[in-house]
Amino acid sequence: MLTCAARLDTPIGDASDPGDAGRTNVCDKFLLAKKERVCDGRSSGRRLPSKYRELSSTWRGLLPAMKSQDSRGDLQRLAADYDRLAKFSDARRRLIEEHKRRAMLKTFASHRAEMETLFEEFDRSVADAVRIRRDFIRIELELGCTFLDSAKARGPLGSQGCIRSAVKALRTANRFLAMLPRLNDAAVADIYQRRDELQQRLRDIFAEH
């Protein structure tokens, strides 16, 4: 049986049959194109799945040039093999893409969980900061009232320093009350009531002097 590969062993110029020379020329061109595709695939590091279908189509394109029934059968089987390779390559590519997609979704879900955790921690930090600010304002107002009580006990001569300290405590409380974010009025109603009491006591002391 004389196959296409065997015909290539004979130089084109030495072919005795013009038909054989034409078929050999076709095989030469095909093998040259095949080598170029293999070199391109090696240089790129991988072969595209569509190359298998191109090779299958190329083998089938040589069928009309083959007069031997055996050669035609070999080419048909070879083309079928490349078709199966193309299907396998496509399935493998789809499987890899599916794995990448699942990995990406898993990574996204992990990042989303981390972001939700960070937001929860941020909300807790903000709540802690608001609570600390409320406690600090209450302490300042209580200190102001304590200074006024001390000023009343010391009499006119020793009360000036205590009054100045009470004024500083009131100013500090007002400054923290004006800070953002604003405190909820319902949650700090006792603070505003205590602030008004301290402010009224200072007004009464300044009115006496």
BAKOL-796752 format. One record per residue (C-alpha): residue number from 0; residue in one letter; x negated, y, z. Coordinates in pm, whole numbers, plus 50000, padded with zeros to 5 digits. Each point is the difference from the previous one (the first is absolute). Example, Ala and Ser with C-alpha at 12.3 -4.5 7.8 and 13.67 -1.06 7.14 Angstrom:
<sites>
SITE  resi  resn     c1     c2     c3
SITE     0     a  48770  49550  50780
SITE     1     s  49863  50344  49934
</sites>
This chain:
<sites>
SITE  resi  resn     c1     c2     c3
SITE     0     m  50000  50000  50000
SITE     1     l  49861  50334  49896
SITE     2     t  50098  50265  50251
SITE     3     c  49952  50375  49990
SITE     4     a  49707  49978  50241
SITE     5     a  49830  49739  49782
SITE     6     r  50045  50217  49693
SITE     7     l  49814  50280  50172
SITE     8     d  49686  49789  50005
SITE     9     t  49975  50040  49624
SITE    10     p  49882  50342  49879
SITE    11     i  50262  50195  49811
SITE    12     g  49783  50043  49694
SITE    13     d  49934  49624  49980
SITE    14     a  50364  49892  50002
SITE    15     s  50069  49788  49692
SITE    16     d  50375  50053  50006
SITE    17     p  50122  50359  49961
SITE    18     g  50300  49916  50217
SITE    19     d  49776  49864  50272
SITE    20     a  49784  50314  49977
SITE    21     g  50308  50219  50045
SITE    22     r  50119  49802  50300
SITE    23     t  49649  50007  50149
SITE    24     n  49990  50377  49956
SITE    25     v  50326  50028  50190
SITE    26     c  49859  49789  50283
SITE    27     d  49684  50211  50008
SITE    28     k  50203  50318  50039
SITE    29     f  50213  49843  50271
SITE    30     l  49702  49878  50204
SITE    31     l  49830  50338  49966
SITE    32     a  50313  50173  50128
SITE    33     k  50023  49744  50280
SITE    34     k  49641  50067  50107
SITE    35     e  50068  50373  50004
SITE    36     r  50305  49949  50221
SITE    37     v  49804  49778  50238
SITE    38     c  49723  50262  50022
SITE    39     d  50256  50272  50064
SITE    40     g  50157  49788  50274
SITE    41     r  49664  49935  50167
SITE    42     s  49906  50366  49990
SITE    43     s  50327  50101  50164
SITE    44     g  49969  49727  50263
SITE    45     r  50335  49834  49912
SITE    46     r  50210  49889  49707
SITE    47     l  50344  50138  49945
SITE    48     p  50285  49746  49994
SITE    49     s  50111  50125  49656
SITE    50     k  49673  49873  49850
SITE    51     y  50126  49643  50028
SITE    52     r  50304  50084  49791
SITE    53     e  49782  50179  49747
SITE    54     l  49781  49691  49969
SITE    55     s  50305  49779  49961
SITE    56     s  50133  50226  49724
SITE    57     t  49659  49997  49832
SITE    58     w  49985  49620  50000
SITE    59     r  50348  49980  49851
SITE    60     g  49898  50253  49737
SITE    61     l  49736  49753  49880
SITE    62     l  50253  49722  49942
SITE    63     p  50080  50096  49637
SITE    64     a  49628  49974  49913
SITE    65     m  49975  49645  50133
SITE    66     k  50076  49730  49739
SITE    67     s  49921  49707  50228
SITE    68     q  50294  49883  50206
SITE    69     d  49762  49908  50284
SITE    70     s  49850  50349  50003
SITE    71     r  50346  50156  50005
SITE    72     g  50095  49777  50294
SITE    73     d  49685  50096  50190
SITE    74     l  50069  50368  49947
SITE    75     q  50362  49964  50111
SITE    76     r  49896  49819  50317
SITE    77     l  49733  50261  50066
SITE    78     a  50253  50280  49951
SITE    79     a  50240  49824  50239
SITE    80     d  49721  49973  50258
SITE    81     y  49942  50375  49977
SITE    82     d  50373  50059  50038
SITE    83     r  49995  49801  50323
SITE    84     l  49695  50194  50117
SITE    85     a  50182  50325  49926
SITE    86     k  50303  49890  50205
SITE    87     f  49777  49888  50287
SITE    88     s  49807  50330  49989
SITE    89     d  50322  50202  49999
SITE    90     a  50137  49803  50294
SITE    91     r  49675  50046  50191
SITE    92     r  50001  50372  49929
SITE    93     r  50359  50032  50123
SITE    94     l  49912  49806  50315
SITE    95     i  49704  50231  50071
SITE    96     e  50218  50306  49946
SITE    97     e  50262  49857  50236
SITE    98     h  49735  49937  50267
SITE    99     k  49874  50356  49958
SITE   100     r  50352  50137  50026
SITE   101     r  50069  49802  50318
SITE   102     a  49668  50109  50149
SITE   103     m  50083  50363  49918
SITE   104     l  50345  49969  50159
SITE   105     k  49846  49840  50308
SITE   106     t  49744  50280  50025
SITE   107     f  50275  50260  49955
SITE   108     a  50210  49839  50273
SITE   109     s  49698  49995  50233
SITE   110     h  49927  50368  49932
SITE   111     r  50366  50087  50051
SITE   112     a  50001  49822  50337
SITE   113     e  49686  50188  50100
SITE   114     m  50156  50332  49898
SITE   115     e  50315  49924  50197
SITE   116     t  49787  49918  50302
SITE   117     l  49810  50327  49959
SITE   118     f  50325  50197  49975
SITE   119     e  50132  49833  50314
SITE   120     e  49678  50080  50185
SITE   121     f  50020  50359  49874
SITE   122     d  50359  50034  50123
SITE   123     r  49896  49864  50339
SITE   124     s  49708  50244  50013
SITE   125     v  50228  50292  49919
SITE   126     a  50246  49887  50266
SITE   127     d  49717  49972  50254
SITE   128     a  49874  50348  49908
SITE   129     v  50348  50148  50047
SITE   130     r  50040  49826  50334
SITE   131     i  49659  50124  50118
SITE   132     r  50087  50354  49892
SITE   133     r  50328  49990  50194
SITE   134     d  49822  49873  50310
SITE   135     f  49733  50269  49968
SITE   136     i  50260  50278  49972
SITE   137     r  50184  49869  50306
SITE   138     i  49674  49996  50196
SITE   139     e  49919  50359  49897
SITE   140     l  50343  50122  50107
SITE   141     e  49976  49819  50332
SITE   142     l  49658  50155  50056
SITE   143     g  50143  50344  49926
SITE   144     c  50277  49951  50255
SITE   145     t  49748  49869  50253
SITE   146     f  49782  50310  49951
SITE   147     l  50300  50223  50064
SITE   148     d  50085  49807  50316
SITE   149     s  49640  50046  50114
SITE   150     a  50012  50370  49913
SITE   151     k  50313  50043  50216
SITE   152     a  49828  49830  50293
SITE   153     r  49684  50212  49975
SITE   154     g  50173  50332  49997
SITE   155     p  49934  50309  49786
SITE   156     l  49622  50009  50047
SITE   157     g  49918  49643  49904
SITE   158     s  50269  49941  49741
SITE   159     q  49848  50172  49693
SITE   160     g  49783  49707  49893
SITE   161     c  50286  49752  50039
SITE   162     i  50233  50222  49796
SITE   163     r  49742  50025  49718
SITE   164     s  49964  49621  50001
SITE   165     a  50380  49961  49981
SITE   166     v  50010  50237  49701
SITE   167     k  49727  49797  49825
SITE   168     a  50192  49679  50064
SITE   169     l  50318  50153  49851
SITE   170     r  49813  50119  49690
SITE   171     t  49841  49659  49953
SITE   172     a  50337  49828  50027
SITE   173     n  50155  50241  49747
SITE   174     r  49709  49944  49759
SITE   175     f  50042  49622  50010
SITE   176     l  50377  50031  49966
SITE   177     a  49952  50202  49680
SITE   178     m  49765  49744  49842
SITE   179     l  50109  49775  49712
SITE   180     p  50171  49763  49991
SITE   181     r  50274  50163  50200
SITE   182     l  50112  49811  50307
SITE   183     n  50355  49871  50006
SITE   184     d  50208  50236  50214
SITE   185     a  50200  49715  50152
SITE   186     a  49682  49819  50108
SITE   187     v  49840  50308  50155
SITE   188     a  50302  50176  50149
SITE   189     d  49848  49970  50347
SITE   190     i  49679  50162  49870
SITE   191     y  50183  50304  49864
SITE   192     q  50196  50028  50324
SITE   193     r  49682  49988  50206
SITE   194     r  49833  50252  49767
SITE   195     d  50293  50242  50041
SITE   196     e  49979  49966  50378
SITE   197     l  49627  50080  50004
SITE   198     q  50050  50289  49764
SITE   199     q  50280  50147  50213
SITE   200     r  49793  49970  50319
SITE   201     l  49715  50189  49836
SITE   202     r  50240  50271  49887
SITE   203     d  50130  50036  50352
SITE   204     i  49645  50028  50139
SITE   205     f  49901  50263  49742
SITE   206     a  50320  50193  50075
SITE   207     e  49910  50011  50370
SITE   208     h  49651  50135  49922
</sites>
